[in-house]
Amino acid sequence: MAWRGSTTVQDRIFACLPYLLPLIGALGFGFSLFQQFPALRILFLPLEPILFIYSILGPYGELIIFFALFLLVVRNEKINHFIRFNTLQALLLNIIVYLCSILLRLVALPGLSFALQTVATTIFLGIVTAVVYSVIQSLLGRYAEIPAISNAVYTQLPR
């Protein structure tokens, strides 16, 4: 990505926060992995307060947060491009998580449980990897380049 200006530490932190949305959405895919490796849950304990807030917001909490981020951050040109880029990229990752959950519910057959667990674990690991990579890049002040997703973000957020 071409250089788009300097980012402050505050911008870098704000750019990381939206990645909590796809990470929380992907936790359901890691259920079988957490059963096999209970110690892995320790890594996700810091998400407990956010999960509590989600439970308070009810079934539409994630949708409300999604549209709030899209309308108040992504479409607000007064906000730094770096923050808007990372927010939109996190929202696209969240859409992928949502579409994968719908797809897995559609093909959920009793005889395919092992295959579905394998696919769910793969989705979980893929989303966690993408989120960790994006957060690290954001903290370093770089644009995280995720193939296809970043291209879609660039077309939606022209400079």
Residue pairs with C-beta under 8 A, 6 or more apart in sequence:
1 142
1 143
1 145
1 150
4 81
4 82
4 143
4 159
5 80
5 81
5 82
6 141
7 15
7 80
7 82
7 141
11 80
11 82
11 83
12 82
12 138
12 139
12 140
12 141
13 139
14 83
15 82
15 83
15 85
15 86
15 87
15 138
16 86
16 134
16 135
16 138
16 139
18 69
18 73
18 86
18 87
18 90
18 91
19 86
19 90
19 93
19 131
19 134
19 135
19 138
20 47
20 50
21 62
21 65
21 66
21 69
21 90
21 91
21 93
21 94
22 90
22 93
22 94
22 96
22 97
22 127
22 130
22 131
23 47
23 127
23 128
23 131
24 47
24 50
24 51
24 54
24 62
25 62
25 94
25 97
25 98
25 101
25 127
26 97
26 123
26 124
26 127
26 128
26 131
27 44
27 47
27 51
27 124
28 101
29 97
29 100
29 101
29 120
29 121
29 123
29 124
29 127
30 40
30 120
30 121
30 124
30 128
31 120
32 117
32 120
32 121
33 40
33 121
33 124
33 125
34 40
34 41
53 61
54 61
54 62
57 64
57 65
62 94
66 91
66 94
69 87
69 90
69 91
70 87
70 88
70 91
73 79
73 83
73 84
73 87
74 84
74 87
74 88
74 91
74 156
74 157
76 84
81 157
81 159
82 138
82 141
82 143
84 157
85 143
85 153
85 157
86 134
86 138
86 144
88 153
88 156
88 157
89 134
89 144
89 146
89 149
89 150
89 153
90 131
90 134
92 149
92 152
92 153
93 127
93 130
93 131
93 134
93 146
93 149
96 127
96 149
97 123
97 127
100 123
104 116
104 119
104 120
104 123
107 116
108 116
130 146
130 149
133 144
133 146
134 144
134 146
137 143
137 144
137 145
138 144
143 150
144 150
